[in-house]
């Protein structure tokens, strides 16, 4: 056998190994959907769709969740190119609804006039995480829009504001231009030492939170009585990496307590109630 033939055989073997070891499902078919190659991941993901236990034709397997794929492939006039990209396929839940619906992502690529490659991935957990994040974000926005005397903002490793929201503006009067400035802008100049900022962050790191109460400053110079809690965020960004010092590392909650007289009266009421 010639050297060229040996090289071709080795490359072919390496390609086959890659296809079978790939972490996503890979299926090669002709334009009619007849399967010519399928790796184990694809077989596992597609098997619940098979009506008769066979996976000889991709489009037949997809009829229950994506019946349009056969026609879309047939109508794809270009000799190669993407037929669909990340199409979500929703598989039914298990018997009795004990298993949550599974979600697959399907990408179909036309390799040439005669061959099609399908890439299939299980994105169930990814979609769930994205939904939870959207839900949490919606809850947070609702809370920030509803509370009148709380401001919540994230801080970077240096104690500088990472973002701005309506609660910050409502409580302190500071606008989006406050982003990038130290959280000590909420303190009167004579009420805080320069090194206090890092002391608060170190205390938060050591104890899980740092809390203080006293005079606070609004953007217009008005002074009010407030409490401030700084807590480290349990996020990978808190593991400092070069060039990522501006990532969110702490959460700051500032509460407007009114005047010192209001606070004293509130503490007296609490003491009597206890």
Secondary structure, DSSP 8 states (H G I E B T S, - for coil): --HHHHHHHHHHHHHHHHHHH-SSEEEEEETT-BEEEE-HHHHHHHHTT-SSS--SBHHHHTTTT-TTHHHHHHT--SSSEEEEEEEEEEE---GGG-S--EEEEEEEEEEETTEEEEEEEE-HHHHHHHHHHHHHHHHHHHHHHH-SSEEEEEE-TTSBB----HHHHHHH---GGGTTSBGGGGS-GGG--TTHHHHHHHHHHHHS-EEEEEEEE-TTS-EEEEEEEEEE--SGGGS--TT-TTS--EEEEEEEEE-HHHHHHHHHHHHHH-
